[in-house]
Amino acid sequence: MKINHKQLTFAREYRGYSQTDLSSMIDGLSQPNLSKFEKGLSTLSDELLLKIVSFLDFPFEFLSKNISNESNTAHYRKRTTITKKDRTDIEHSYKLIGYIIDEMADSLMWPDFAFKTLDIEDGYTPEYIANYTRKFLGLKPNEPVKDICNLLEVNGIIIVELDAFEKFDGVSFETDNGYPVIVLNKNFSNDRKRFTLAHELGHLLMHSINNPAIPKHRKKELENEANTFASEFLMPKAAIKNSLYDLRLSDLAEYKRYWLTSMASIIRRAKDLDCITKETYTYLNIEFSRKGWKKKEPFDIYIDTPELYRKGYSMHKTDLAYSDFELATGFTLPIDIIKRYCETNKHQTRLRVLP
């Protein structure tokens, strides 16, 4: 079996051990030798590797895998305050979810990706791409995006909700086998989830699928483009602008219920479309904060539930009669990973089983 040294680093980090901590737990393993192995500069005996993966509770065969599922669009709030441990956990989580999706594809057929991608470098603006996408989805100019999860999933984007820490919103990426995925923090309000879904859809359509690697110097610009796409996708300028002139605090609840977006995003939309003055924008935000709405707005809005990933797990459990242990064995993963990333997304309906 060919060993991929990066997989040992993955397993070690997933379990939360430093090289020093792990080497102190394994007889015959030193930190320098572990470091050289993880850098691909030396080898370790199969006997020692077996000790390590057994301690980490990973199958030995996991070391032969090549889990990448890279993403440049992880969306964090207050990025500078996130610990390395939290960031590593999120990165390993979405990579494992992508890997599970690829493994499930051996038994089921995910929907084809049907969206049209347009390249910013070809002169298309985020606003144009957002409206093009709305037309593709059959949305009328003044119509809110109601069943956003269903609209994305029937067109080939798999949405997975993750129980994550507060400062993580979401991430989008293509799996190693090319399936578009959005991983979403399940713990936020529905309006924040909806904006994050639209934001990540913008990344997929403009920056990820059928596009080259993202230059690091454009990261901030790309985030702004995704935010612009999301605002136009959820609240089209042509439909909302006239109603935002002289916006008042008392208007926000009605607009939130109709457009299914947060009150805060409506205030920001009014500012960005030059419908209110800077003074009005400042006043509305002060009042918003005074009422405590920055932490929690008065009411939540509707969002539909992601289905595809749930159905994929359910199909393996019911139609194909796999136990969690058999899934873990078949996917070459520890059973606790299956339980963490699949059991909380259980569903009883069906996907198409491959013959």
Secondary structure, DSSP 8 states (H G I E B T S, - for coil): ----HHHHHHHHHHTT--HHHHHHHSTT--HHHHHHHHTTSS---HHHHHHHHHHHT--GGGGG-------S--EESSGGG--HHHHHHHHHHHHHHHHHHHHHTTTB-----------GGGT--HHHHHHHHHHHTT--TT----SHHHHHHHTT-EEEEE---TTEEEEEEE-TTS-EEEEEETTS-HHHHHHHHHHHHHHIIIIITTS----GGGHHHHHHHHHHHHHHHHS-HHHHGGGGTT--GGGHHHHHHHHTS-HHHHHHHHHHTT-S-HHHHHHHHHHHHHTTTTTS-S---------HHHHHHHHHHTTS---HHHHHHHHT--HHHHHHHTGGG---S---B--
